[in-house]
């Protein structure tokens, strides 16, 4: 074994990490070669110095700092998980329904349809009855306001105003009539009105 | 027992096991981190980041492997990946309080341990320590890790290979080249010229 090869293996020899044969060959070489022996001694000295370096200790309570770091990281991770799930949901929706612009347009269109239907329904005026004028009115006067005679109310039940036979069955609203056709109307189908301005029915 | 409770129990056991390992290994890990980085601030960061990653991946820890070896594997990766990006030196005044948590009461002064009651010996030891640490700092990261694990931690080549995720041949080569470089850094230039 020549010096060059020994030089390459000296480190492993020193650490006892060489197979028996190679180790013996190097030992023989070191016994006969002063230069390689000096190299070996220098390496050994350096290894011993490194092994004797003082042990550095943490300047503060390291486990406390480690556990705190772990706790903060776990909290952040849980926040990240929520954000990631939201993102996943959004991605899933995007994949299933389409791009956000299309979804927004669809929602707007649906809202418009619902609003139109609801407003049409609520604005619809339904007749719930009228006054019988075949006999002379027997209206009463209170503070100068003439009230219609409840006895003269003739209900005209329809699909939208079922069950109304007399004015006692009607809860009036201020917006629930139309003058001067003597008819009492409900603005909302199937919904009895709650208050009424009786002056509108004065004749 | 339902699955959720069983899982919670496993997690709790894992956590208590991990906490015990932190308490057992943190000093040793810190010493290696210090030798890798060369200063307390970076050693602190490296140790904390290493244990944090160990905690994150603790379910992957193979119990047949010594925890220290697994920890050094993580530390090697963190060291190579992250600390390379940081500035090499930090200046810390010895009078400046060190903040160890939130709030003003979590501050303490830097304690410099007295390793030797004999001032002359202490001075020599400190000087030698500084010279060796400076030489270690000058080594490429892979060589430095190999030398520290072999000569300071006294690990076998097999353990180092496990910790560095490389082959035995690579460990042998890194140690050979690392020690050669270290020797050249420690040897005065005149001696090196005479040798060549």
Interface residues (C-beta under 8 A of the other chain):
Chain A: X8 X10 X11 X12 X15 X17 X42 X43 X46 X47 X49 X50 X51 X53 X54 X55 X56 X57 X58 X59 X60 X61 X62 X63 X64 X65 X66 X67 X68 X69 X70 X73
Chain B: X19 X22 X23 X26 X27 X30 X31 X34 X35 X40 X43 X44 X47 X48 X51 X52 X55 X56 X98 X100 X101 X108 X110 X111 X113 X115 X125 X128 X129 X132 X133 X147 X148 X150 X151 X152 X154 X156 X157 X172 X175 X176 X179 X182 X183 X186
